[in-house]
Amino acid sequence: MTRTLERVFIDVEVDSTVAADAALAKKLEEVCPVDIFKAGEGGLEIVAANLDECVLCNLCVEAAPDGSVRVIKLYEQ
Ligand code: SF4
């Protein structure tokens, strides 16, 4: 699981199986309108600086296998 630290309102968790899947990483990079996902050579990266730009569109959740990507509203916790 990949979890990031530089966020205030939103965090995104991605299962390690998804993070290591190059095709899925590319898909996540394409669907997110605010560039939170970056498909790098080592697999998926979460762009921490963009996390709080999340518009809760759910496109990343729908693009990945059930339950493998989670968008967490930190302000509700
Ligand atoms: S919910 Fe939408 S804006 Fe937020 S990380 Fe997923 S694709 Fe990006």
Boltz pocket constraint, residues with backbone or C-beta under 6 A from the ligand:
constraints:
  - pocket:
      binder: B
      contacts: [[A, 12], [A, 28], [A, 31], [A, 32], [A, 33], [A, 34], [A, 35], [A, 36], [A, 53], [A, 54], [A, 55], [A, 56], [A, 57], [A, 58], [A, 59], [A, 60], [A, 61], [A, 71]]
      max_distance: 6.0
